[in-house]
Amino acid sequence: MSVHTLPDGRVICKWYDETGKARKKYFGRGDLALEKANRHDAFMKDLKREESGEESISVAGLLNAYHIQHLVAQTTRDSDFYRIDRTIGPRLGKIPVDGLKTEHIHKFVNQRLVDGKSISTIKREISLLKAAFSWGARQKPRLVNKNILSDYRIETPEGKDVPSPPTVEEIQSILSHSRKHLQRALILGWYTGIRPGIETSKVKWSDVDFSGSKLRIVSARKGGPAIRYVSLHPHLQEYMEAWIEADKLLLAKKNLATPISAIHVVNYGLSPALSLKHAWTTAKKDAGITRRLRLYDVRHRFATTLLEQGFAGGVVSKLMGHSRADTTQRFYFHVTDKHSTSAVESMTKIGDFLGTSPQKSKPNKTNKTK
């Protein structure tokens, strides 16, 4: 088992399988490829030790194997790699998988809280660890004999770490300070609830049905439908009709043979805008907004607005691309004071229901003095 860099710059990992046949895996070029190759090499060595009965695979080995072999979007792979390399690996990586105990997880969570990390950030880290353990338990031969994480939960303190959706005023201010590609992404998110990032970056003009007023969205791999359709709000359709005309003019100006149907809706000079983080951070700063506010919270606002207007959770869940309706209720319903008041005031007056009217209170009787 070893890592090599070929003359053309490609990095490979070599090892021998159980039959003695030489095997190799390519990882591309550059420092990231070298890092991934070294991780795979460490995993194969861990696996060999486990098969020989020396010891079980380490948590780091399991995470590396899961990261390499589990198919997810590139953006997810990058964020997973960062969490494995910078957070989970250094703290839990050396522990054998079958030796991991609940107290190790408790200690990890408490240390992350001491580091000042939010509950949602820690939950994402634990979710990655749980996914790796669940995957390892399904492999043949099994990499995880006892999954202690299957029922592990982090309780969120009431009122803590709940995202606050952006207000209309905040969105308008950010839009006024945004570049054109970010403006398109924000308006799409506001009117459709589309996920920023992987979903927004995939939308092309071929996905827009102007005559039928519908948008085709290729859903992120979150367990929901692979493809969903969202009706175009009249305001959004007006925006998109203006955008496509602008893109057609730019195509003609650049004298490109690319059909308009192949152009991404959220683009930067007709090239797909794959990342919006920098543009969002800059626009929010220029708008003078200092509170914690993510681009993803525009999606929260979409769901919250529909639920507050009385639309059923199942309808909203379908539009959001969730696999389960209760996901919408648990994570996107931010109850406002106005909504709570409306719910209370909707109760029937008890006097009307009984066919009576409220009686004025009578003054207490007092003894008459003779």
C-alpha positions as CSV (number, residue, x, y, z in Angstrom):
1,M,0.0,0.0,0.0
2,S,1.5,3.2,-1.1
3,V,0.8,6.6,-2.7
4,H,2.6,7.7,-6.0
5,T,2.6,10.8,-8.2
6,L,2.8,9.9,-11.9
7,P,4.9,11.8,-14.4
8,D,1.8,13.6,-15.7
9,G,1.0,14.8,-12.2
10,R,-1.8,12.4,-11.4
11,V,-1.8,11.0,-7.9
12,I,-2.6,7.3,-7.4
13,C,-2.9,4.9,-4.5
14,K,-1.6,1.3,-5.0
15,W,-2.5,-1.8,-2.9
16,Y,-3.0,-5.6,-3.3
17,D,-6.4,-7.3,-2.9
18,E,-7.1,-10.6,-1.1
19,T,-6.0,-12.5,-4.2
20,G,-2.7,-10.8,-4.4
21,K,-3.7,-8.8,-7.5
22,A,-2.3,-5.2,-7.7
23,R,-5.0,-2.6,-7.6
24,K,-4.8,1.2,-8.0
25,K,-7.1,4.2,-7.7
26,Y,-6.7,7.6,-9.3
27,F,-7.4,10.9,-7.4
28,G,-6.6,13.6,-10.0
29,R,-3.9,16.2,-9.6
30,G,-2.8,18.7,-6.9
31,D,-2.5,18.9,-3.2
32,L,-6.2,17.9,-2.5
33,A,-5.7,14.8,-4.7
34,L,-2.6,13.9,-2.7
35,E,-4.4,14.4,0.6
36,K,-7.3,12.1,-0.6
37,A,-4.9,9.5,-1.8
38,N,-3.1,9.4,1.6
39,R,-6.5,9.1,3.3
40,H,-7.4,6.2,1.1
41,D,-4.0,4.6,1.8
42,A,-4.6,4.9,5.5
43,F,-8.1,3.4,5.1
44,M,-6.8,0.4,3.2
45,K,-4.1,-0.2,5.9
46,D,-6.8,0.0,8.6
47,L,-8.9,-2.4,6.7
48,K,-6.1,-4.9,6.4
49,R,-5.4,-4.7,10.1
50,E,-9.1,-5.4,10.8
51,E,-9.2,-8.4,8.5
52,S,-6.1,-9.8,10.1
53,G,-7.7,-9.5,13.5
54,E,-5.2,-6.9,14.8
55,E,-7.8,-4.2,15.6
56,S,-11.0,-2.7,14.2
57,I,-10.8,0.1,11.7
58,S,-10.3,3.6,13.2
59,V,-13.0,6.3,13.1
60,A,-10.7,8.2,10.7
61,G,-10.4,5.2,8.4
62,L,-14.2,4.8,8.4
63,L,-14.7,8.5,7.6
64,N,-12.1,8.4,4.8
65,A,-13.7,5.4,3.2
66,Y,-17.2,6.8,3.4
67,H,-16.0,10.1,2.0
68,I,-14.2,8.4,-1.0
69,Q,-16.9,5.9,-1.8
70,H,-20.1,7.6,-1.0
71,L,-21.5,9.5,-4.0
72,V,-22.7,13.1,-3.2
73,A,-22.6,16.5,-4.9
74,Q,-19.2,18.1,-5.1
75,T,-20.1,20.9,-2.8
76,T,-21.2,18.4,-0.2
77,R,-17.9,16.4,-0.7
78,D,-15.9,19.6,-0.1
79,S,-17.7,20.5,3.1
80,D,-17.5,16.9,4.4
81,F,-13.8,16.8,3.7
82,Y,-13.3,20.0,5.7
83,R,-15.2,18.6,8.7
84,I,-13.3,15.3,8.6
85,D,-9.9,17.0,8.1
86,R,-10.3,19.9,10.5
87,T,-12.8,18.8,13.2
88,I,-13.9,15.2,13.6
89,G,-10.7,13.5,12.5
90,P,-8.3,15.3,15.0
91,R,-10.7,14.7,17.9
92,L,-12.1,11.2,17.3
93,G,-10.1,9.8,14.4
94,K,-7.7,7.6,16.4
95,I,-10.4,5.7,18.3
96,P,-11.2,2.2,16.9
97,V,-14.8,2.2,15.5
98,D,-15.9,-0.6,17.8
99,G,-14.3,1.2,20.7
100,L,-16.2,4.4,20.3
101,K,-18.4,5.1,23.3
102,T,-21.2,7.6,24.0
103,E,-19.0,9.5,26.4
104,H,-16.6,10.2,23.5
105,I,-19.4,11.8,21.6
106,H,-20.6,13.8,24.7
107,K,-17.0,15.1,25.2
108,F,-16.8,16.0,21.5
109,V,-20.1,18.0,21.6
110,N,-19.2,19.8,24.8
111,Q,-15.8,20.8,23.4
112,R,-17.4,22.2,20.3
113,L,-19.8,24.2,22.4
114,V,-16.8,25.5,24.4
115,D,-15.2,26.5,21.0
116,G,-18.3,28.7,20.4
117,K,-19.9,26.6,17.7
118,S,-23.6,26.7,17.2
119,I,-25.9,23.7,17.8
120,S,-26.7,23.5,14.1
121,T,-23.0,23.3,13.2
122,I,-22.4,20.5,15.7
123,K,-25.5,18.7,14.5
124,R,-24.1,18.7,11.0
125,E,-20.8,17.2,12.2
126,I,-22.6,14.5,14.2
127,S,-24.8,13.8,11.2
128,L,-21.8,13.2,9.0
129,L,-20.3,10.8,11.7
130,K,-23.7,9.0,11.9
131,A,-23.9,8.6,8.2
132,A,-20.4,7.1,8.0
133,F,-21.3,4.6,10.8
134,S,-24.5,3.7,9.1
135,W,-22.7,3.2,5.8
136,G,-20.0,1.1,7.5
137,A,-22.6,-1.2,9.1
138,R,-24.0,-2.0,5.6
139,Q,-20.7,-2.9,4.0
140,K,-19.6,-6.5,3.3
141,P,-17.5,-7.3,5.3
142,R,-19.0,-5.0,7.9
143,L,-16.8,-2.1,9.0
144,V,-19.0,-1.3,12.0
145,N,-20.2,-4.2,14.2
146,K,-22.1,-2.1,16.6
147,N,-23.5,1.3,15.7
148,I,-23.8,3.2,18.9
149,L,-24.8,6.4,17.0
150,S,-28.0,5.1,15.5
151,D,-30.1,6.6,18.3
152,Y,-27.9,9.4,19.3
153,R,-29.6,12.8,19.4
154,I,-28.6,16.3,20.3
155,E,-31.4,18.2,22.0
156,T,-31.6,21.8,20.8
157,P,-32.3,24.2,23.8
158,E,-35.7,25.9,23.4
159,G,-35.3,29.3,21.6
160,K,-31.7,28.6,20.7
161,D,-30.2,28.4,17.2
162,V,-33.4,29.0,15.4
163,P,-32.8,30.8,12.1
164,S,-34.6,34.1,11.7
165,P,-35.8,34.5,8.1
166,P,-34.9,37.8,6.4
167,T,-37.5,40.6,6.3
168,V,-38.8,42.2,3.1
169,E,-36.7,45.3,4.0
170,E,-33.5,43.3,4.4
171,I,-34.0,41.5,1.1
172,Q,-34.7,44.7,-0.7
173,S,-31.6,46.3,0.8
174,I,-29.4,43.3,-0.1
175,L,-30.8,43.3,-3.7
176,S,-29.9,46.9,-4.1
177,H,-26.3,46.1,-3.3
178,S,-26.1,42.8,-5.2
179,R,-24.4,41.8,-8.4
180,K,-26.7,40.7,-11.2
181,H,-26.1,37.0,-10.7
182,L,-26.9,37.2,-7.0
183,Q,-30.0,39.3,-7.7
184,R,-31.3,36.4,-9.9
185,A,-30.5,33.8,-7.2
186,L,-32.2,35.9,-4.5
187,I,-35.4,36.5,-6.6
188,L,-35.6,32.8,-7.6
189,G,-35.2,31.8,-3.9
190,W,-37.8,34.3,-2.7
191,Y,-40.5,33.1,-5.2
192,T,-39.8,29.4,-5.4
193,G,-38.0,28.3,-2.2
194,I,-35.2,26.7,-4.3
195,R,-32.1,25.6,-2.4
196,P,-29.2,28.0,-3.0
197,G,-26.1,26.3,-4.3
198,I,-26.6,22.9,-6.0
199,E,-30.2,23.5,-7.1
200,T,-30.0,27.1,-8.1
201,S,-26.7,26.5,-10.1
202,K,-28.4,23.8,-12.2
203,V,-31.4,25.7,-13.5
204,K,-31.1,26.4,-17.2
205,W,-33.4,28.3,-19.5
206,S,-34.5,24.9,-20.9
207,D,-36.1,24.3,-17.4
208,V,-38.3,27.4,-17.7
209,D,-41.8,26.9,-19.3
210,F,-43.0,30.4,-19.9
211,S,-46.2,29.3,-21.6
212,G,-47.1,27.0,-18.8
213,S,-45.7,29.3,-16.1
214,K,-43.7,26.5,-14.5
215,L,-40.1,26.0,-13.4
216,R,-38.4,22.6,-13.4
217,I,-36.0,22.0,-10.5
218,V,-33.5,19.2,-10.3
219,S,-33.6,18.5,-6.5
220,A,-30.6,18.1,-4.3
221,R,-30.0,14.6,-3.0
222,K,-31.9,15.1,0.2
223,G,-34.2,12.1,0.0
224,G,-37.0,14.0,-1.7
225,P,-38.3,13.8,-5.3
226,A,-35.5,13.9,-8.0
227,I,-37.4,16.5,-9.9
228,R,-40.1,18.9,-8.9
229,Y,-42.1,21.7,-10.6
230,V,-42.9,25.0,-9.1
231,S,-45.4,27.5,-10.6
232,L,-44.0,30.8,-11.6
233,H,-45.3,33.8,-9.6
234,P,-46.4,36.5,-12.1
235,H,-43.7,38.8,-10.7
236,L,-41.0,36.2,-11.1
237,Q,-42.2,35.4,-14.7
238,E,-41.8,39.1,-15.5
239,Y,-38.3,39.1,-14.1
240,M,-37.3,35.9,-16.0
241,E,-38.7,37.2,-19.3
242,A,-36.4,40.3,-18.9
243,W,-33.4,38.1,-17.9
244,I,-33.7,35.8,-20.9
245,E,-33.9,38.7,-23.3
246,A,-30.7,40.1,-21.7
247,D,-29.0,36.8,-22.1
248,K,-30.0,36.5,-25.7
249,L,-28.5,40.0,-26.4
250,L,-25.3,39.0,-24.7
251,L,-25.1,35.8,-26.7
252,A,-25.4,37.8,-29.9
253,K,-22.9,40.4,-28.7
254,K,-20.4,37.7,-27.9
255,N,-21.2,35.9,-31.2
256,L,-21.6,32.5,-29.4
257,A,-23.2,29.5,-31.0
258,T,-24.5,28.2,-27.7
259,P,-28.3,27.9,-27.7
260,I,-30.1,30.0,-25.1
261,S,-31.7,26.8,-23.7
262,A,-28.2,25.6,-22.5
263,I,-27.4,28.8,-20.6
264,H,-27.8,28.8,-16.8
265,V,-30.4,31.2,-15.4
266,V,-28.0,32.3,-12.6
267,N,-24.9,33.1,-14.6
268,Y,-21.9,35.4,-14.6
269,G,-21.3,36.7,-18.1
270,L,-23.2,33.6,-19.4
271,S,-21.0,31.2,-17.4
272,P,-22.7,29.4,-14.6
273,A,-22.4,31.0,-11.2
274,L,-21.3,28.0,-9.1
275,S,-20.7,29.9,-5.8
276,L,-22.6,32.8,-4.3
277,K,-21.0,32.9,-0.9
278,H,-18.6,35.8,-1.7
279,A,-21.3,37.9,-3.5
280,W,-23.7,37.3,-0.6
281,T,-21.2,38.3,2.1
282,T,-20.2,41.4,0.2
283,A,-23.8,42.5,-0.5
284,K,-24.9,41.9,3.1
285,K,-22.0,43.9,4.4
286,D,-22.7,46.8,1.9
287,A,-26.3,46.7,3.0
288,G,-25.3,47.3,6.6
289,I,-26.7,44.0,7.8
290,T,-24.6,42.7,10.7
291,R,-26.9,40.0,12.2
292,R,-26.5,36.3,11.4
293,L,-28.2,35.9,8.1
294,R,-27.5,33.2,5.5
295,L,-28.5,32.9,1.9
296,Y,-30.3,29.7,2.8
297,D,-32.6,31.7,5.1
298,V,-34.4,33.1,2.0
299,R,-35.6,29.5,1.5
300,H,-36.8,29.6,5.2
301,R,-38.7,32.8,4.5
302,F,-40.5,31.1,1.5
303,A,-41.7,28.2,3.6
304,T,-42.6,30.3,6.6
305,T,-44.7,32.7,4.5
306,L,-46.7,29.9,2.9
307,L,-47.3,28.2,6.3
308,E,-48.4,31.4,7.9
309,Q,-50.8,32.1,5.1
310,G,-52.5,28.8,6.0
311,F,-51.2,26.4,3.3
312,A,-51.0,22.8,4.3
313,G,-47.7,21.4,5.3
314,G,-47.9,18.7,2.6
315,V,-48.3,21.3,-0.1
316,V,-45.4,23.4,1.2
317,S,-43.3,20.2,1.6
318,K,-43.9,19.3,-2.1
319,L,-42.8,22.8,-3.2
320,M,-39.7,22.6,-1.0
321,G,-38.7,19.2,-2.2
322,H,-38.7,17.6,1.2
323,S,-39.0,13.8,1.6
324,R,-41.3,14.2,4.6
325,A,-44.0,16.8,5.4
326,D,-43.0,17.0,9.1
327,T,-39.5,18.3,8.0
328,T,-41.3,21.4,6.8
329,Q,-43.1,21.9,10.1
330,R,-40.1,21.2,12.3
331,F,-37.5,23.3,10.6
332,Y,-39.2,26.1,8.6
333,F,-42.2,27.2,10.6
334,H,-41.2,30.3,12.5
335,V,-44.4,31.4,14.4
336,T,-44.8,35.1,14.6
337,D,-46.7,37.1,17.2
338,K,-49.2,38.1,14.5
339,H,-49.8,34.5,13.5
340,S,-50.2,33.4,17.2
341,T,-52.7,36.2,17.8
342,S,-54.7,35.2,14.7
343,A,-54.9,31.6,15.8
344,V,-56.2,32.6,19.2
345,E,-58.7,35.1,17.8
346,S,-60.1,32.4,15.4
347,M,-61.8,30.6,18.4
348,T,-65.6,30.9,18.5
349,K,-67.0,33.0,21.3
350,I,-68.3,30.7,23.9
351,G,-71.4,32.9,24.4
352,D,-72.4,32.7,20.7
353,F,-71.8,29.0,20.7
354,L,-74.2,28.5,23.6
355,G,-76.8,30.8,22.3
356,T,-76.3,33.2,25.2
357,S,-74.7,36.5,25.6
358,P,-72.1,37.5,28.2
359,Q,-73.8,38.8,31.4
360,K,-72.6,41.9,33.1
361,S,-71.3,41.2,36.6
362,K,-73.7,42.2,39.3
363,P,-72.6,44.2,42.3
364,N,-72.2,42.4,45.5
365,K,-75.3,42.6,47.8
366,T,-74.7,44.4,51.0
367,N,-76.9,44.1,54.1
368,K,-79.3,47.0,54.5
369,T,-79.1,48.8,57.8
370,K,-82.3,49.6,59.5
